[in-house]
């Protein structure tokens, strides 16, 4: 409402003249008779201030003709009453400001109503999904999905044809993060939000009724965020500078043999890069490596990247040694130690190079270009491999900051090599961040808001030119297309897993949630993901539970295709990278199947009397898919140096051991009957894996201590 104090001198009539148009259009359309008319107490208050005159909303006809200020009193204004004449008010016309205010209020009311109805509308929409199932896949990497739940590959297809730079704006909603998230909180619709974290299983009400009191007491003493607190309070990595050889002095990096540098780099690209394609191999050997060497490993981003890759290369050499695989570029079918093998033999392999990279990045920490993003992502992968999850998350968060900068402040052409590299960095960062954020309830970076506007990478190759020195080129090329499709498949799987979390992880006391239609649709999407993988990545869904990765055999038609056989155990994966790629796809499929069924396990422990036959089938499916994960069987029993996302697997196994215990000790015999055969043996496999990892992570050691209380006297 506009108020105008009378600061100018008044005219002889007591009020300054006022234009009729202003009198009708400068007000906000609010009732002002009561608000603006001074009370007798106000008039007699003795204030020295001049009385305030105000613009009338609607003047009577007499005041309009006389061009005096109307006090809008009804039925007669003050002037008409004093003159003893009839007072006539015309119907007030609605001003533009009135329209604007009315529109704003109406919009706010609609938004308020929509927000209240969101849960109901979502539920109704999900229930209708089953009737909307188109069944024609569009391509080898696509799957048909109904309604809004479009396939992740398809929703990015519109970006694939872009040939001009674009400025990106986020299209998704920011992920909600609450600092004090209450477990088992009930929302406005009476639904309980189920924690997606496996560390949240111990807080499930049904589980707490079954778990031993000694475990619950020990867990309560540790505190709600004991995993984060334990990892954040652990001792930092040693900060020594450890030359190689020891007598080389402070300038030891300048004297490293080129064969060693190239050997470690090639080992990285043959082991870690295929399933975390952060770097372009051709660009690295053509420019990045040469720039680092020519600067004598000075304080440049190229030096930091090369040192990180050499650190990961040390772990890659260890993996080849553990699995008895020949190093890239060497002949024979077994591991042959290179002359420079002692460089990788330290307590934490690669730490000498990683520390040198950490020392240099201090002067470059404010860079936000694509190379800095690659450096922080490589640092995150190294921390992952040595089981330091909070350090890994810190590096991911820093890489996400760089991603947000390079994607939003500049135009990006995703049809060119540089734009495609930004897409690769984005998806690597988002996938790794999601794992830790969902498991440990850490604050997200906001990168997920760009999920629908950053296209899935096309892996545009960097074309090296004739003038590039051949001594920096990679000699041992492998079939990159196999790993490119593998990465794209993992991107699609991550999106499906996020849908599972947002669609199923609720519980109702009435037993009406999860909804069967949602469950069926998510199973359908996951099966479409598996069936529409390229032939080189296909795997069967009929593998016997007793079959381990030793039974993975190569097809005679496609030597790198993971055809699974229950009769032959003669052939193992051809390289550590292929071993990881094969088991990660099957493992991710089983993880998703298991997570679809976890809300039913929650229901079984909380209200077993409400379980239907379909619920029991979902429980049996979930427990079957919680067993025999190939990532810790077969060749991985020995080749531990290249097991990816180890902390995530440790967290999964912590929750699974608790769930198997709770189901086995359920008071309902029907629930106990859902346990699959040999589940006790699988429990031992999970505990053995946790024992191996507990030596490197105090949080995993705490988890293991809690699990041992399950069976202690």
PyMOL commands that set and color helices and strands:
alter all, ss='L'
color gray80, all
select helices_A, chain A and resi 20-25+33-36+40-43+61-66+78-83+96-127+129-132+152-155+157-160+198-203+205-208+213-222+226-232+246-248+252-255+258-271+281-294+301-323+341-344+351-361+370-385+389-408+417-440+447-450+470-472+480-504+516-531+535-537+549-551+576-606+608-610+613-624+630-632+634-637+640-642+646-664+669-672+679-694+698-708
alter helices_A, ss='H'
color red, helices_A
select strands_A, chain A and resi 191-193+506-508+552-554+562-564
alter strands_A, ss='S'
color yellow, strands_A
deselect
rebuild
show_as cartoon
